[in-house]
């Protein structure tokens, strides 16, 4: 255990070193601090997109779901990867062009200008604060429980450790530090999943794995709909659909569209993403299923993959795997925190509370907001809500309801402010009725509540816009 702890500690130090190095090249002005001077190249952009899309949801969540509900989880995630590529390539490039032409740095800035409405921007900000602050807390919880269960670090101490660590390197380095650490974390996460997959396949063998898994459960774990009947065609397709809308609508993903050096860079990164994401998803799902025959009964199913690696490999390899998992948690949380703090400081403080503030003052306010939001997330972390997969899906569902306002407004001039605000509010509202179990999945033939919310949001946006007068504002619509 001591060797493992040393490896994890060294990884943390290396990540912090990346942040310090990035800080020396960071200018504390909004364009540089929020979107890395709009200068990200193909390799860095690809891996920061990969790290943001995969996150701990892949390393911990998919493994737990595959173990509990079967390999059908891979069918769902396999559908999302190419859809992300299409979304990033089609809509992301339009956002990149508008961002450069009109100096847009956040999604709220675009929404307020596009619809000429503060209400639309505030609605998106409130949704972001509610869903993403809880999501950050979930990431911290996942990392803290992992350190507690696997390294005997007390849970409360682990929560504080992860929080302070993220605060330091986001505070000093901004987006450049985040994306450079994402490059390292994305490579380590992919290599860890691939290495573990190959190692288990070689040492245990495919026949041995099938026999071990079958002995511990049903052969249904290898197919659809799985042993629990979860992955029906309707559920898989609805899950993939709202993920394809929700993930590209994340503010942290939006700011990566703006960070690309050019639209060509963004297109290349978008189309490279599935080539890395698909195998990573497959490795995680396979390892989750295989853990049934190797791990036994873990104290927390989210840690099936690291426990599998611990049982089959050395403490050094286990340390790298655990560091990769915790890094995946932090690579998502730091991106979210930077996006939230930049929206509050730029779109609330500078645009409405203190328009005369300097750029340096805006960045300083962003750093203060970062501290406040992280403190709130740490406070929530002590409550320990649901698992990584469940809360990750919940956050994506919330942003799927914002997608029509955020993306359809790019290509449809008739979109109105009333349509944008009402679509977000009603989409999220209906989704929350399902979460609270006031409405049940039986009413919608078993499809996922996130899909229902996205359909409601899209329908409201189209209907309200169709019956309203077309807005005169067209500068923020990319018609090409």
Secondary structure, 3 states (H helix, E strand, C coil): CHHHHHHHHHHHHHHHHHHHHHHCCCCCCHHHHHHHHHCECHHHHHHHHHHHHHHHHHHHHHHHHHHHHCCHHHHHHHHHHHHHHHHHHHHHHHHHHHHHHHCCCCHHHHHHHHHCCHHHHHHHHHHHHHHHHHHHHHHHHHHHHHHHHHHCCCHHHHHHHHHHHHHHHHHHHHHHHHHHHHHHHHHHHHHHHHHHHHHHHHHCCHHHHHHHHHHHCCHHHHCCCCCCCCCCHHHHHHHHHHHHHHHHHCHHHHHHHHHECCHHHHHHHHHHHHHHHHHHHHHHHHHHHHHHHHCCCCCCHHHHHHHHHHHHCCHHHHHHHHHHHHHHHHHHHHHHHHHHHHHHHHHHHHHHHCCCCCHHHHHHHHHHHHHHHHHHHHHHHCCCCCCHHHHHHHHHHHHHCCHHHHHHHHHCCCCCHHHHHHHHHHHHHHHHHHHCCCCCHHHHCCCCHHHHHHHHHHHHHHHHHHCCCCCCCCCCCCCC
